Amino acid sequence: MQKELEEIEEEVTQKIYKLFLEKFDGNKSAFAKAAGCTETTIRRVLRKQQGITINLLLRIANALDTNVSELFKNLAIKKENKT
């Protein structure tokens, strides 16, 4: 299960990075300001050195003019079978 969660986090981070490049043209400072966090947080998230809380995910999605549903769209999330 942990491996699958890491893969999902990787895919979401890649989507965030792509949208960030499109909207902010690589300007981490402007992205951080729009997301209401520090540039260090943005750098760490994009380098996969820091996880994303729900609060931060919502603010990032808003800064990118999208929503969490769009960021998770088309992800293969498997339900764990506990039998």
Helices and strands as residue ranges (DSSP letters): H 2-24, H 28-35, H 39-46, H 54-63, H 68-72
